[in-house]
């Protein structure tokens, strides 16, 4: 199952995991309305495609006015986003996610995926995360910690501690 970022964050919010407020939009007008509804003075407009590397490919825009939100959505919607993780012609952008902006102290990387070879869920974390995680994986893979979750026991407390230490929390 593939989830867009906004869908994942909706699930997180349902389980009381703190996430920035945001709204999906299928039109530029909906994106502007989302910015009005969210309030504030800073928003991030994010192309919703099933691929990493969106920021470097122009699929993430920081906006300081509602007009900038509308313009960013206009530029993205209906286009195809090409990243190192997409096919050559890219993926269509049918939805953008308008999210409240925030000050970023540092970026961390966390992911969960199914390792089909190991037949287990794997958690990956890095204190060198963020937009350049692909570069981190290529140049300094030792900065990424991978933890296999045993389906019989689930995530163990010691594994959580190891990941917290790796993230310097």
Residue pairs with C-beta under 8 A, 6 or more apart in sequence:
2 50
3 11
4 24
4 48
4 49
4 50
4 95
4 97
5 46
5 48
5 97
6 22
6 23
6 24
6 48
6 95
6 97
9 19
9 20
9 22
12 18
12 19
13 19
20 99
20 100
20 101
20 102
21 38
21 99
21 100
22 34
22 38
22 97
22 98
22 99
22 100
23 34
23 37
23 38
23 97
23 98
24 34
24 48
24 95
24 96
24 97
24 98
25 31
25 33
25 34
25 73
25 95
25 96
25 97
25 98
26 77
26 94
26 95
27 73
27 77
28 70
28 71
28 73
28 74
28 77
29 70
30 73
31 45
31 69
31 70
31 72
31 73
31 96
31 98
32 66
32 67
32 69
32 70
32 73
34 69
34 98
35 43
35 63
35 66
35 69
35 70
35 98
36 66
38 98
38 99
38 100
39 100
40 100
40 101
41 64
41 101
42 62
42 63
42 64
42 100
42 101
42 102
43 62
43 63
43 69
43 98
43 99
43 100
43 101
44 60
44 61
44 62
44 63
44 98
44 99
44 100
44 101
45 60
45 61
45 63
45 69
45 72
45 73
45 76
45 96
45 97
45 98
46 54
46 59
46 60
46 61
46 96
46 97
46 98
46 99
47 54
47 59
47 60
47 76
47 81
47 93
47 96
48 93
48 94
48 95
48 96
48 97
49 59
49 81
49 83
49 86
49 91
49 92
49 93
50 91
51 81
51 83
51 85
51 86
51 91
52 83
52 84
52 85
52 133
52 134
53 83
53 84
53 85
53 134
54 60
54 81
54 83
55 131
56 83
56 131
57 81
57 82
57 83
58 81
59 76
59 81
59 83
59 93
61 68
61 72
61 75
61 76
62 101
63 69
63 71
63 72
63 101
69 98
72 96
73 96
73 98
76 93
76 96
77 93
77 94
77 95
77 96
78 92
78 93
78 94
79 92
79 93
80 89
80 90
80 91
80 92
80 93
81 90
81 91
81 93
82 88
82 89
82 90
83 90
84 134
85 134
106 127
107 129
107 130
107 131
108 125
108 126
108 127
108 129
108 130
108 167
109 124
109 125
109 126
109 128
109 129
109 130
109 133
109 136
109 144
110 123
110 124
110 125
110 129
110 167
111 123
111 124
111 125
112 121
112 122
112 123
112 124
113 121
113 122
113 124
114 120
114 121
114 122
115 121
115 122
115 148
118 148
119 151
120 148
120 149
120 150
120 151
121 148
121 149
121 151
122 146
122 147
122 148
122 149
123 146
123 147
123 149
123 155
123 159
123 163
124 144
124 145
124 146
124 147
125 144
125 145
125 147
125 163
125 166
125 167
126 133
126 136
126 143
126 144
126 145
126 166
126 167
127 143
127 166
127 167
127 168
128 136
128 140
128 143
128 144
129 136
133 144
136 143
136 144
137 144
145 162
145 163
145 166
147 159
147 162
147 163
149 155
149 159
150 156
